Amino acid sequence: MRKLALDDTILLSVEKPARYIGNEVNCVMKDPEKVDVRFCMAFPDVYEIGMSHLGIQILYDMFNRREDTWCERVYSPWTDLDKIMRERQIPLFALESQDPVKKFDFLGITIQYEMCYTNILQILDLSQIPLMASDRATDGHDWETPLVIGGGPCTYNPEPLADFFDLFYIGEGETVYDALLDLYKKCRVSGASRKEFLHQAAKIPGIYVPSLYEVSYKEDGTIEAFTPIEQDIPARIEKQIVMNVTDTVYPEKPVVPFIKVTQDRVVLEIQRGCIRGCRFCQAGMLYRPTRERDLEMLKHYAREMLKNTGHEEISLSSLSSSDYSHLEGIVNFLIEEFGNKNINISLPSLRIDAFSLDVMSKVQDVKKSSLTFAPEAGSQRLRDVINKGLTEAIILKGADEAFHGGWNKVKLYFMLGLPTEQEEDRKAIAHLANEIAVKYYEIPKDQRNGKCQITVSTSFFVPKPFTPFQWASMYEPGDYLGFARTVNHEMKEMLNQKSIKYNWHEADVTVLEGFLARGDRKTSKVILEAYRRGALFDAWTEFWDYNRWLEAFEATDTDLAFYTLRERPEDEIFPWDFIDIGVTKRFLLREWKRAHEEQVTANCRAGCSGCGAARYKGGVCVESKN
């Protein structure tokens, strides 16, 4: 009989106790005595967010297909349980076995966004694992704590977290994990030390062991050199990528949560990567080249996942679903197969054109749903700077077709603080929203579907590693709020202002995100200090406290402006330059210059831009196909 880690009195005293009991439908149970490797997969946020993450579902399925491995899950305890666990010294535990995480061989932490960094320290702390990787191996006790490994998009700049992790996995998880687990088993059998294992692991493609590399700095604080301390490990880490995304692993039986989660549905990943070259978009560069899944494979998994989960919704996952070449085929299949079975079909990341509107009208209740446009910039000039590939004519035509199709609710997403942005570009956001409203009111009154509702949301631009904008400077929080006020004031001047609602994000969160995204190894001391001062769940508005971080900067004598307010010189060595993502720094710099020239670069199907990712053969881009 499985014993719960928390007794009934604790479970009844916390919000949503189902977050912590495990045993959900399709979770994998094994005998710990019959496996060689125990792997705990962690998502450093609350259960409802972590359970919505497709990457963990894929790796959970992949690891558990191995007879010698049992992969379990853990998520950040909510603040109520966090307090109890600290007071009573209850170690953090995995959901499946309810065993303490500290007894596992590996703790794998997926790092999806910068604002979860203090939650990573929470997971280590509650697990009673030393926060610093250097403190985990002592004479004679090498294997008493798990090996802490990080993966996910934020590991493409792992340096801010380097002091807390034993190793990082750079790239897509379906590639070299088997080699890593096999090496671990071999080292344990042979009696090798933790240090010897890490040395051998560093030779596996895509595995980065921070302790085996050293960084030197110039007097101005920028990086002088990044070098391995052993001659037999690579100076550059090459990302791992799955080119055949049809024949790779994918879960037929995803774990079904007991409680409602953020993405409470079956997720069908139709492709990886994006042919568009938006210069602000990190994912568009990291996941090049674009690779499509086979239509018959998708049909099979749609049937199996819906059958095995009981979910009543299926979502097509992609950075740009409209660019999937078999979109019509998969949508028609889903409508024909499940349309009369009360299965809702969700189609995110679609361009608003005639085909998409026709499809959405078949799968959505037009009177209840809203359409989403993401022009990102209000003026055509700035859309060319960011290489968005959208003209105002295309946007207005899409809105017009949508309104004639019965929709009356539109969401518009923009960014503020983009490179070269001027006040006129900000005012243009209000003007574009107004022009869209005008399109609605041009329709005869008796043919309209009630009042037009346009919601405009602006976030503040964050320059991310491995994008053409990685050289860009940021602004002070007050500047960002000034940009938002300009938009807000202009909105109030519009004739159709009553149809337009305007929202904007917090500015100080943006500044911190930029600091964490482009930080170096020295950043870790700020993260640790902020955590010690109570920073936790920083992505949640109700817990966000910028003062804790400002105090951490002061206490560690760290100059925030050095990381955020200066534009980087072209020849600066970035903390992430030792990672090879396929896309070259030369290409990114060329795109940075083209942005300032307001030059548009064609998408990957229209013509090769020479980004470097065509070396991975088999993608959809014109050169990668060969």
Backbone torsions as a table, in degrees:
resi	resn	phi	psi	omega
1	MET	NA	126.4	-179.2
2	ARG	-72.9	127.6	-179.6
3	LYS	-97.7	129.7	179.5
4	LEU	-71.1	145.5	-179.7
5	ALA	-71.5	-26.4	-179.5
6	LEU	-111.6	135.3	178.8
7	ASP	-79.1	170.6	-173.7
8	ASP	-61.8	-34.6	-178.2
9	THR	-65.0	-36.7	177.4
10	ILE	-71.3	-46.7	-177.7
11	LEU	-60.2	-36.9	-178.9
12	LEU	-78.0	-11.3	-178.2
13	SER	-97.9	-5.9	-177.4
14	VAL	-112.9	157.9	177.0
15	GLU	-70.4	132.8	176.4
16	LYS	51.4	68.2	179.5
17	PRO	-60.3	-20.6	179.1
18	ALA	-63.6	-13.6	175.4
19	ARG	-63.2	-21.9	-165.6
20	TYR	-120.1	1.5	-173.1
21	ILE	-98.9	-16.1	179.5
22	GLY	64.5	-155.8	177.5
23	ASN	63.6	28.5	178.2
24	GLU	-71.8	166.3	175.7
25	VAL	-59.6	131.5	177.9
26	ASN	76.2	4.5	173.2
27	CYS	-69.4	152.8	-173.6
28	VAL	-100.4	124.7	177.4
29	MET	-113.2	133.3	178.1
30	LYS	-136.7	166.8	174.9
31	ASP	-85.9	115.9	-177.6
32	PRO	-61.0	-21.6	179.4
33	GLU	-77.5	-12.0	-175.5
34	LYS	-109.8	12.2	176.5
35	VAL	-122.0	154.2	179.7
36	ASP	-95.7	-25.4	-175.7
37	VAL	-129.4	127.2	173.5
38	ARG	-111.9	121.8	-173.8
39	PHE	-120.2	121.8	177.0
40	CYS	-104.1	118.5	-178.5
41	MET	-95.0	120.9	-174.4
42	ALA	-113.8	141.8	169.4
43	PHE	-119.0	117.8	-172.2
44	PRO	-80.7	56.4	172.8
45	ASP	-156.7	176.4	-174.6
46	VAL	-64.2	157.2	-176.2
47	TYR	-48.2	-45.8	-175.3
48	GLU	-62.4	-31.4	178.2
49	ILE	-79.6	-48.0	-177.5
50	GLY	-63.1	-36.7	-179.6
51	MET	-69.9	-12.4	179.5
52	SER	-92.3	2.3	-173.6
53	HIS	-92.2	117.9	-176.6
54	LEU	-64.7	-38.1	-176.4
55	GLY	-57.4	-42.4	179.0
56	ILE	-66.2	-39.1	178.4
57	GLN	-60.8	-40.1	-179.9
58	ILE	-66.0	-48.7	-178.3
59	LEU	-67.5	-38.0	177.3
60	TYR	-57.4	-45.4	178.7
61	ASP	-66.3	-43.6	-177.1
62	MET	-64.4	-47.3	-179.3
63	PHE	-63.6	-42.0	-175.1
64	ASN	-75.8	-9.1	171.0
65	ARG	-72.0	-21.6	175.9
66	ARG	-77.3	127.6	179.6
67	GLU	-67.0	-25.6	-175.7
68	ASP	-90.4	3.3	-173.6
69	THR	-131.1	138.8	171.8
70	TRP	-121.6	116.3	177.6
71	CYS	-100.8	128.2	177.0
72	GLU	-121.0	178.9	-174.7
73	ARG	-126.6	152.7	171.3
74	VAL	-149.3	147.5	179.6
75	TYR	-130.0	166.9	179.1
76	SER	-65.9	124.3	173.5
77	PRO	-63.2	140.1	176.6
78	TRP	-64.5	164.0	-170.3
79	THR	-59.7	-30.2	-179.8
80	ASP	-67.0	-46.1	179.2
81	LEU	-73.1	-33.9	177.1
82	ASP	-53.7	-44.8	-178.6
83	LYS	-63.9	-43.7	-179.0
84	ILE	-65.3	-43.2	-177.7
85	MET	-63.7	-37.6	178.6
86	ARG	-69.3	-43.4	-178.1
87	GLU	-64.6	-37.4	-174.2
88	ARG	-102.6	4.0	179.0
89	GLN	56.7	42.1	176.6
90	ILE	-86.6	120.6	-179.1
91	PRO	-72.1	144.9	177.2
92	LEU	-60.9	143.6	-171.0
93	PHE	-131.7	157.3	177.1
94	ALA	-83.0	149.2	-174.7
95	LEU	-68.2	-42.6	-172.3
96	GLU	-66.1	-59.1	-176.1
97	SER	-88.8	-18.8	-173.0
98	GLN	66.8	15.8	177.7
99	ASP	-80.7	150.7	177.2
100	PRO	-59.9	137.7	-179.8
101	VAL	-59.9	-32.0	-176.5
102	LYS	-64.5	-13.6	179.1
103	LYS	-89.3	-2.8	-177.0
104	PHE	-83.0	165.4	176.4
105	ASP	-81.6	-40.2	-179.6
106	PHE	-129.2	142.4	165.4
107	LEU	-117.4	107.7	-179.5
108	GLY	-98.8	121.6	-176.7
109	ILE	-113.3	119.7	176.6
110	THR	-86.1	131.8	-171.6
111	ILE	-117.5	97.0	-171.5
112	GLN	-93.7	-29.2	-177.7
113	TYR	-152.7	151.5	-172.1
114	GLU	-64.3	-30.0	-173.7
115	MET	-75.7	4.9	175.5
116	CYS	-101.1	5.5	-171.7
117	TYR	-61.5	-38.2	178.5
118	THR	-70.5	-26.8	175.8
119	ASN	-67.9	-27.4	174.3
120	ILE	-62.5	-42.8	178.3
121	LEU	-67.7	-33.4	175.8
122	GLN	-60.6	-45.5	-179.2
123	ILE	-62.2	-44.3	178.0
124	LEU	-63.5	-45.1	-176.3
125	ASP	-63.4	-50.5	-179.6
126	LEU	-67.0	-26.3	176.9
127	SER	-77.1	-6.6	-177.5
128	GLN	62.7	37.4	174.3
129	ILE	-104.2	131.6	177.6
130	PRO	-51.5	135.4	-177.2
131	LEU	-65.8	-37.3	-178.2
132	MET	-90.0	129.5	-180.0
133	ALA	-57.7	-33.3	-178.0
134	SER	-66.4	-15.7	-178.9
135	ASP	-96.6	3.1	-172.7
136	ARG	-91.6	-16.4	-178.8
137	ALA	-117.6	111.2	176.1
138	THR	-120.9	159.4	-175.9
139	ASP	-52.3	121.5	176.8
140	GLY	81.5	-3.5	-177.9
141	HIS	-130.0	36.6	-173.9
142	ASP	-58.1	-35.4	-169.9
143	TRP	-110.0	20.6	-178.2
144	GLU	-77.7	-19.7	176.6
145	THR	-121.3	151.4	-179.2
146	PRO	-64.3	156.9	168.7
147	LEU	-77.3	125.2	-176.8
148	VAL	-97.5	116.8	-176.8
149	ILE	-122.4	136.9	-179.6
150	GLY	-109.9	146.3	175.5
151	GLY	-145.8	172.8	-179.9
152	GLY	107.8	174.6	-172.2
153	PRO	-61.8	-31.6	-178.6
154	CYS	-72.0	-13.6	178.4
155	THR	-76.3	-3.6	174.0
156	TYR	-74.0	-12.9	157.6
157	ASN	-130.8	85.8	-175.9
158	PRO	-80.3	-9.4	-169.2
159	GLU	-59.0	-39.5	178.2
160	PRO	-59.7	-22.6	-178.0
161	LEU	-109.1	4.9	-171.1
162	ALA	-57.3	-36.4	-176.9
163	ASP	-70.5	-17.8	-174.9
164	PHE	-98.6	-12.0	-173.4
165	PHE	-115.5	142.9	173.8
166	ASP	-76.0	-37.3	179.9
167	LEU	-158.5	161.2	177.0
168	PHE	-126.5	149.0	175.8
169	TYR	-107.5	114.6	-176.1
170	ILE	-99.2	106.1	177.3
171	GLY	128.2	-163.4	-175.6
172	GLU	-84.2	133.5	-166.3
173	GLY	-68.7	-13.7	-174.4
174	GLU	-79.1	3.1	-169.7
175	THR	-97.0	-68.0	-168.8
176	VAL	-113.1	11.0	178.9
177	TYR	-62.4	-36.3	178.4
178	ASP	-59.2	-43.0	179.1
179	ALA	-63.3	-38.0	-179.4
180	LEU	-68.1	-44.0	179.7
181	LEU	-67.5	-37.9	177.0
182	ASP	-63.4	-41.0	177.7
183	LEU	-63.0	-41.8	179.4
184	TYR	-59.3	-47.3	179.5
185	LYS	-59.7	-42.8	-179.5
186	LYS	-62.6	-43.7	-179.3
187	CYS	-66.5	-38.5	-179.9
188	ARG	-67.2	-40.5	179.3
189	VAL	-65.6	-39.0	-176.1
190	SER	-80.9	-8.1	-179.4
191	GLY	81.4	18.3	179.6
192	ALA	-66.2	155.1	179.2
193	SER	-82.2	167.3	175.5
194	ARG	-58.7	-43.3	-179.7
195	LYS	-62.4	-40.6	179.0
196	GLU	-66.5	-39.1	177.0
197	PHE	-61.1	-48.1	-178.0
198	LEU	-61.5	-37.0	177.9
199	HIS	-62.7	-44.8	179.3
200	GLN	-69.7	-36.9	179.8
201	ALA	-63.2	-33.9	-178.9
202	ALA	-64.5	-14.9	179.0
203	LYS	-87.8	-11.9	177.7
204	ILE	-76.6	130.1	-179.5
205	PRO	-54.2	133.1	177.0
206	GLY	88.2	-7.3	179.8
207	ILE	-97.3	125.5	-179.7
208	TYR	-115.7	122.3	178.7
209	VAL	-110.3	101.5	-172.7
210	PRO	-56.7	-35.4	-176.8
211	SER	-66.1	-13.6	-178.9
212	LEU	-98.8	11.9	178.2
213	TYR	-133.0	145.3	178.0
214	GLU	-124.4	150.2	-177.8
215	VAL	-118.8	133.5	172.4
216	SER	-115.9	151.1	-173.3
217	TYR	-122.9	150.1	173.5
218	LYS	-80.8	171.3	-179.5
219	GLU	-62.1	-29.4	-178.6
220	ASP	-82.4	1.9	177.2
221	GLY	94.6	-10.8	177.6
222	THR	-80.4	165.8	-175.1
223	ILE	-77.4	133.8	176.0
224	GLU	-93.5	-42.9	-179.2
225	ALA	-158.4	152.1	175.9
226	PHE	-130.6	112.9	-170.6
227	THR	-136.6	143.5	173.5
228	PRO	-71.0	147.1	179.9
229	ILE	-92.5	-6.2	174.8
230	GLU	-118.8	141.8	-175.0
231	GLN	-74.9	-20.0	-173.2
232	ASP	-98.6	14.8	174.3
233	ILE	-116.1	152.3	-172.5
234	PRO	-69.9	146.0	176.2
235	ALA	-77.7	-25.3	177.8
236	ARG	-123.3	139.8	179.2
237	ILE	-101.1	123.1	-178.3
238	GLU	-96.5	129.2	-179.5
239	LYS	-60.8	146.8	177.4
240	GLN	-96.4	137.1	-173.0
241	ILE	-140.3	140.5	177.2
242	VAL	-96.8	113.0	-179.8
243	MET	-83.2	-36.4	178.1
244	ASN	-95.0	90.3	-176.6
245	VAL	-84.7	0.4	176.7
246	THR	-84.9	-42.8	-175.1
247	ASP	-94.6	6.3	178.6
248	THR	-83.9	174.8	-177.0
249	VAL	-71.1	148.0	175.0
250	TYR	-157.4	139.5	-173.3
251	PRO	-75.0	125.1	172.8
252	GLU	-85.2	-23.4	-178.0
253	LYS	-127.2	73.2	178.3
254	PRO	-62.0	149.7	177.2
255	VAL	-66.8	134.3	-178.0
256	VAL	-103.7	117.7	-177.1
257	PRO	-69.2	153.9	176.7
258	PHE	-74.6	-28.6	-175.6
259	ILE	-118.1	164.4	-179.9
260	LYS	-67.1	129.9	-179.6
261	VAL	-117.1	176.3	-173.6
262	THR	-60.8	-44.9	178.7
263	GLN	-114.5	79.3	-173.5
264	ASP	-88.3	69.1	-173.5
265	ARG	-163.8	168.6	171.0
266	VAL	-77.4	134.0	179.5
267	VAL	-112.6	123.5	-179.9
268	LEU	-112.1	106.0	-179.9
269	GLU	-78.3	112.1	-173.9
270	ILE	-88.8	-24.4	177.9
271	GLN	-163.3	164.7	173.6
272	ARG	-120.5	143.6	-179.7
273	GLY	91.0	179.1	-177.4
274	CYS	-150.7	134.9	-179.3
275	ILE	-79.5	-15.3	-179.5
276	ARG	-76.2	151.6	-178.1
277	GLY	-116.9	48.3	179.0
278	CYS	-59.5	128.2	-169.5
279	ARG	-76.6	-12.0	177.7
280	PHE	-93.5	-12.2	-165.9
281	CYS	-92.6	112.8	179.7
282	GLN	-70.0	-43.7	-178.0
283	ALA	-59.5	-37.0	-179.7
284	GLY	-62.8	-26.4	177.6
285	MET	-92.1	-41.6	-176.4
286	LEU	-62.9	-38.1	-171.5
287	TYR	-99.3	17.3	172.8
288	ARG	-71.6	150.5	-6.7
289	PRO	-80.8	162.6	178.0
290	THR	-67.1	133.6	179.1
291	ARG	-129.8	132.3	-175.5
292	GLU	-103.3	144.0	173.3
293	ARG	-86.5	146.5	-179.8
294	ASP	-66.2	142.0	-176.5
295	LEU	-61.5	-43.4	-178.6
296	GLU	-65.9	-35.6	176.1
297	MET	-61.7	-43.3	-179.6
298	LEU	-64.8	-39.2	178.0
299	LYS	-60.9	-43.6	-179.5
300	HIS	-61.1	-48.9	-176.8
301	TYR	-69.9	-32.3	176.2
302	ALA	-60.7	-46.5	179.5
303	ARG	-62.0	-49.7	-173.9
304	GLU	-66.0	-44.4	-176.4
305	MET	-68.0	-39.9	177.6
306	LEU	-66.6	-39.6	179.1
307	LYS	-65.4	-39.3	-172.1
308	ASN	-88.8	-6.1	-178.1
309	THR	-117.5	-28.8	-174.4
310	GLY	78.1	6.5	177.7
311	HIS	-62.4	152.6	-178.9
312	GLU	-111.1	14.6	178.1
313	GLU	-146.3	144.3	175.5
314	ILE	-130.2	135.1	-177.0
315	SER	-120.7	136.8	175.5
316	LEU	-88.4	122.0	-174.9
317	SER	-102.8	130.2	179.6
318	SER	-174.6	155.0	173.9
319	LEU	-70.3	-29.0	-179.6
320	SER	-152.0	85.2	-172.6
321	SER	-60.5	-32.3	-178.2
322	SER	-62.5	-22.4	-178.0
323	ASP	-87.8	-3.4	177.2
324	TYR	-72.8	124.1	-169.7
325	SER	-69.8	-19.5	179.5
326	HIS	-109.5	27.6	-176.7
327	LEU	-60.0	-44.7	-179.4
328	GLU	-60.8	-39.5	-179.1
329	GLY	-65.3	-45.2	-177.7
330	ILE	-71.9	-36.2	179.4
331	VAL	-66.8	-45.8	179.2
332	ASN	-61.7	-38.7	177.3
333	PHE	-61.8	-47.0	-177.8
334	LEU	-63.3	-40.2	179.3
335	ILE	-65.0	-46.3	-177.8
336	GLU	-68.1	-39.9	-174.3
337	GLU	-80.2	-37.1	-170.8
338	PHE	-124.4	-3.7	-175.4
339	GLY	-60.0	-31.3	-178.7
340	ASN	-100.2	14.5	-179.0
341	LYS	-114.8	20.9	179.0
342	ASN	59.0	33.3	175.1
343	ILE	-98.5	118.9	178.5
344	ASN	-78.9	138.8	-179.8
345	ILE	-112.1	120.1	-178.2
346	SER	-104.8	131.3	-175.5
347	LEU	-126.3	75.5	178.4
348	PRO	-75.8	168.5	174.0
349	SER	60.5	37.0	175.7
350	LEU	-99.6	141.2	168.9
351	ARG	-75.6	142.7	-176.7
352	ILE	-85.1	91.5	176.8
353	ASP	-129.5	-178.7	-174.4
354	ALA	-59.4	-42.9	-179.0
355	PHE	-63.9	-47.4	-177.7
356	SER	-61.9	-41.5	180.0
357	LEU	-65.3	-37.7	177.6
358	ASP	-63.1	-43.7	179.6
359	VAL	-64.2	-48.1	-176.4
360	MET	-65.0	-31.4	178.5
361	SER	-66.5	-24.2	179.6
362	LYS	-81.8	-27.4	-173.1
363	VAL	-112.3	-6.0	-178.7
364	GLN	-122.4	155.1	168.7
365	ASP	-83.5	102.3	-173.6
366	VAL	-56.7	-34.2	-176.5
367	LYS	-71.0	-21.5	-177.1
368	LYS	-103.2	-28.3	-170.8
369	SER	-88.6	161.7	174.9
370	SER	-120.4	157.3	177.7
371	LEU	-103.3	149.3	-177.8
372	THR	-117.4	125.8	170.7
373	PHE	-113.2	142.9	176.5
374	ALA	-127.7	73.8	178.6
375	PRO	-66.9	-24.4	178.3
376	GLU	70.2	-34.5	178.9
377	ALA	-136.7	146.9	-175.5
378	GLY	-79.6	-33.8	-177.0
379	SER	-100.4	154.5	177.7
380	GLN	-65.1	-36.7	179.4
381	ARG	-57.4	-46.8	-177.3
382	LEU	-73.8	-31.0	175.0
383	ARG	-64.9	-32.9	175.3
384	ASP	-70.1	-37.2	178.6
385	VAL	-60.0	-43.6	-177.4
386	ILE	-87.9	-0.7	177.9
387	ASN	62.0	41.2	-177.1
388	LYS	-70.3	-31.2	178.3
389	GLY	76.6	21.7	177.9
390	LEU	-122.6	131.9	173.2
391	THR	-101.0	161.9	178.4
392	GLU	-62.4	-34.2	179.3
393	ALA	-62.5	-41.4	179.2
394	ILE	-65.3	-42.8	-179.5
395	ILE	-62.6	-47.3	-177.9
396	LEU	-68.4	-36.1	177.9
397	LYS	-64.2	-42.2	178.1
398	GLY	-63.0	-42.2	179.0
399	ALA	-64.7	-42.0	-179.9
400	ASP	-61.3	-44.6	179.6
401	GLU	-65.5	-36.4	179.3
402	ALA	-66.0	-44.9	-179.4
403	PHE	-64.3	-40.3	177.3
404	HIS	-68.7	-22.9	178.0
405	GLY	-83.3	-3.0	175.3
406	GLY	112.8	-11.2	178.9
407	TRP	-74.8	147.1	174.6
408	ASN	-135.5	2.1	179.4
409	LYS	-117.1	126.1	-177.3
410	VAL	-132.3	135.2	173.0
411	LYS	-109.3	132.6	-179.7
412	LEU	-120.3	129.7	-179.2
413	TYR	-114.7	130.8	179.6
414	PHE	-133.6	164.4	171.2
415	MET	-118.5	147.5	174.0
416	LEU	-118.0	150.4	-180.0
417	GLY	87.5	20.6	179.5
418	LEU	-71.5	154.4	176.5
419	PRO	-55.3	138.3	179.5
420	THR	70.6	2.5	-176.7
421	GLU	-63.1	137.0	177.8
422	GLN	-122.3	172.0	-177.6
423	GLU	-59.8	-37.2	-179.8
424	GLU	-63.7	-32.8	177.4
425	ASP	-66.2	-36.3	179.5
426	ARG	-70.3	-44.1	178.2
427	LYS	-61.8	-29.8	-178.4
428	ALA	-64.5	-22.5	176.5
429	ILE	-61.7	-46.8	179.1
430	ALA	-64.4	-39.9	-178.6
431	HIS	-66.3	-39.2	178.9
432	LEU	-66.8	-42.3	177.2
433	ALA	-60.1	-40.4	179.3
434	ASN	-65.9	-41.1	178.9
435	GLU	-62.4	-35.8	177.0
436	ILE	-66.5	-41.7	177.1
437	ALA	-62.1	-39.3	178.4
438	VAL	-58.0	-41.3	179.2
439	LYS	-57.0	-37.7	-179.1
440	TYR	-69.1	-44.4	-174.3
441	TYR	-79.4	-4.2	171.0
442	GLU	-76.2	-18.4	177.8
443	ILE	-73.8	135.6	177.7
444	PRO	-51.9	140.5	-171.5
445	LYS	-56.3	-37.8	-177.3
446	ASP	-74.1	-7.6	179.3
447	GLN	-106.0	-0.3	-179.5
448	ARG	-83.0	156.2	179.3
449	ASN	-104.5	65.6	-179.4
450	GLY	78.7	-159.6	-177.7
451	LYS	-81.0	145.4	177.4
452	CYS	-76.0	134.7	179.0
453	GLN	-125.1	111.8	179.3
454	ILE	-116.6	121.3	178.7
455	THR	-108.9	117.5	179.2
456	VAL	-101.8	126.0	177.7
457	SER	-123.2	133.3	175.2
458	THR	-119.6	132.7	168.8
459	SER	-107.0	166.9	179.3
460	PHE	-100.5	132.9	-175.1
461	PHE	-62.2	133.9	174.4
462	VAL	-120.2	118.6	177.2
463	PRO	-70.9	124.1	-175.5
464	LYS	-109.8	152.1	174.9
465	PRO	-57.2	150.9	177.3
466	PHE	61.7	32.8	169.7
467	THR	-126.4	159.2	175.3
468	PRO	-59.8	-19.1	-179.0
469	PHE	-95.5	13.1	179.8
470	GLN	-66.4	-15.2	177.3
471	TRP	-86.7	-9.9	-169.1
472	ALA	-72.9	154.6	174.4
473	SER	-91.5	164.7	175.1
474	MET	-112.7	-169.2	-178.2
475	TYR	-128.5	170.5	172.0
476	GLU	-73.7	153.9	178.4
477	PRO	-53.8	-39.3	179.8
478	GLY	-63.3	-34.1	177.2
479	ASP	-64.5	-45.6	-179.7
480	TYR	-60.1	-43.8	179.5
481	LEU	-64.6	-32.4	174.6
482	GLY	-64.0	-39.3	177.0
483	PHE	-61.1	-43.9	-179.2
484	ALA	-65.3	-37.6	179.1
485	ARG	-65.5	-35.1	176.7
486	THR	-60.4	-46.0	178.7
487	VAL	-63.0	-45.3	-177.5
488	ASN	-61.3	-43.3	179.1
489	HIS	-63.0	-42.2	-179.3
490	GLU	-66.6	-35.4	178.1
491	MET	-58.6	-41.0	-176.6
492	LYS	-69.4	-14.8	178.9
493	GLU	-88.2	-9.5	-175.1
494	MET	-78.0	146.2	-179.9
495	LEU	-63.5	-32.3	-176.8
496	ASN	-103.0	31.6	-174.8
497	GLN	-59.4	-30.5	-178.5
498	LYS	-67.7	-18.7	178.8
499	SER	-92.2	-3.8	-173.0
500	ILE	-118.2	128.9	174.6
501	LYS	-113.6	139.2	-175.7
502	TYR	-122.5	129.5	176.8
503	ASN	-125.5	148.7	172.7
504	TRP	-141.6	159.0	-174.5
505	HIS	-86.4	170.0	176.9
506	GLU	-72.2	137.0	-175.7
507	ALA	-80.1	-37.2	-176.7
508	ASP	-68.8	-31.5	174.5
509	VAL	-60.6	-41.3	179.9
510	THR	-59.6	-45.1	-179.0
511	VAL	-61.6	-44.8	-179.9
512	LEU	-66.2	-40.0	178.0
513	GLU	-59.5	-40.6	177.7
514	GLY	-65.0	-39.2	177.2
515	PHE	-62.0	-46.6	-178.3
516	LEU	-70.6	-34.8	-177.5
517	ALA	-66.7	-38.2	-174.3
518	ARG	-113.2	19.8	-178.1
519	GLY	-74.2	167.1	175.8
520	ASP	-111.8	-166.8	-177.1
521	ARG	-64.3	-25.7	-179.8
522	LYS	-68.8	-16.1	179.7
523	THR	-64.4	-29.8	-174.1
524	SER	-58.8	-34.5	-178.3
525	LYS	-67.1	-30.0	177.1
526	VAL	-71.4	-43.6	178.9
527	ILE	-59.6	-46.1	-179.4
528	LEU	-62.7	-42.6	-179.6
529	GLU	-66.6	-41.2	178.5
530	ALA	-63.7	-40.6	178.2
531	TYR	-62.2	-43.8	179.8
532	ARG	-64.3	-23.7	178.2
533	ARG	-90.9	4.9	173.6
534	GLY	107.4	2.7	179.4
535	ALA	-66.2	126.3	-178.5
536	LEU	-164.0	146.3	-177.2
537	PHE	49.9	49.7	-177.8
538	ASP	-65.4	-19.4	178.8
539	ALA	-78.9	-7.5	-178.2
540	TRP	-102.2	123.1	-175.6
541	THR	-54.5	-39.8	-175.2
542	GLU	-68.8	-15.9	-179.5
543	PHE	-112.9	-6.6	-176.4
544	TRP	-69.5	128.4	178.9
545	ASP	-140.8	99.9	-176.8
546	TYR	-64.9	-27.4	-177.5
547	ASN	-62.3	-34.4	178.1
548	ARG	-59.9	-40.3	-179.0
549	TRP	-72.2	-40.3	177.7
550	LEU	-61.1	-39.4	175.9
551	GLU	-64.4	-37.2	179.3
552	ALA	-67.1	-38.5	176.6
553	PHE	-62.1	-43.6	-178.6
554	GLU	-67.4	-43.0	-177.0
555	ALA	-66.3	-29.7	-178.9
556	THR	-98.7	3.5	-179.8
557	ASP	54.6	47.5	-179.1
558	THR	-106.4	131.9	-178.9
559	ASP	-90.3	100.5	-179.7
560	LEU	-57.9	-40.3	-176.7
561	ALA	-60.3	-31.5	178.9
562	PHE	-58.3	-34.9	-176.8
563	TYR	-90.6	-22.6	-170.9
564	THR	-115.3	-38.6	-167.9
565	LEU	-92.2	-9.6	-177.5
566	ARG	-102.2	140.0	171.2
567	GLU	-77.5	133.1	-175.8
568	ARG	-75.5	137.2	172.6
569	PRO	-67.8	154.9	-174.4
570	GLU	-60.5	-31.4	-174.4
571	ASP	-96.5	8.8	-179.2
572	GLU	-68.0	139.4	173.9
573	ILE	-83.0	120.7	179.3
574	PHE	-85.6	154.6	178.8
575	PRO	-59.8	-21.1	-176.6
576	TRP	-103.3	6.7	-175.1
577	ASP	-66.2	-15.0	179.8
578	PHE	-79.7	-4.5	178.9
579	ILE	-99.5	133.6	179.3
580	ASP	-105.6	109.8	-179.6
581	ILE	-97.5	4.9	-177.0
582	GLY	97.2	-48.1	174.2
583	VAL	-73.8	129.1	-173.1
584	THR	-85.2	153.9	176.5
585	LYS	-66.8	-30.8	177.9
586	ARG	-61.9	-42.9	177.4
587	PHE	-64.3	-45.7	-178.9
588	LEU	-60.4	-39.5	178.9
589	LEU	-67.1	-38.2	177.4
590	ARG	-63.0	-39.6	177.7
591	GLU	-68.6	-34.9	176.1
592	TRP	-60.3	-41.5	179.3
593	LYS	-72.3	-38.7	178.4
594	ARG	-64.5	-32.6	177.5
595	ALA	-61.3	-44.0	-179.9
596	HIS	-69.4	-22.2	176.0
597	GLU	-90.3	-0.6	-179.3
598	GLU	59.5	37.6	-179.7
599	GLN	-97.5	133.6	179.5
600	VAL	-91.0	138.2	176.5
601	THR	-107.0	133.2	-175.8
602	ALA	-66.5	157.0	177.9
603	ASN	-74.7	169.7	-169.7
604	CYS	-68.7	-21.1	176.3
605	ARG	-83.7	-29.9	-177.7
606	ALA	-75.3	-30.7	-179.6
607	GLY	176.4	148.8	-178.0
608	CYS	-78.1	129.7	179.7
609	SER	-93.6	0.3	178.0
610	GLY	71.9	38.2	-177.1
611	CYS	-74.3	-22.0	-179.9
612	GLY	110.1	-20.1	-174.6
613	ALA	-74.7	-9.5	178.5
614	ALA	-66.7	-10.1	176.4
615	ARG	-62.6	-27.3	176.0
616	TYR	-84.2	103.1	-173.2
617	LYS	-76.9	141.3	175.1
618	GLY	112.9	0.7	177.3
619	GLY	-81.8	-179.7	-176.7
620	VAL	-86.6	-12.9	-178.2
621	CYS	-68.6	156.9	-167.5
622	VAL	-59.3	-34.3	-178.9
623	GLU	-87.7	-33.2	-176.3
624	SER	-70.4	-21.1	-178.4
625	LYS	-63.3	-31.0	-171.8
626	ASN	-72.4	NA	NA
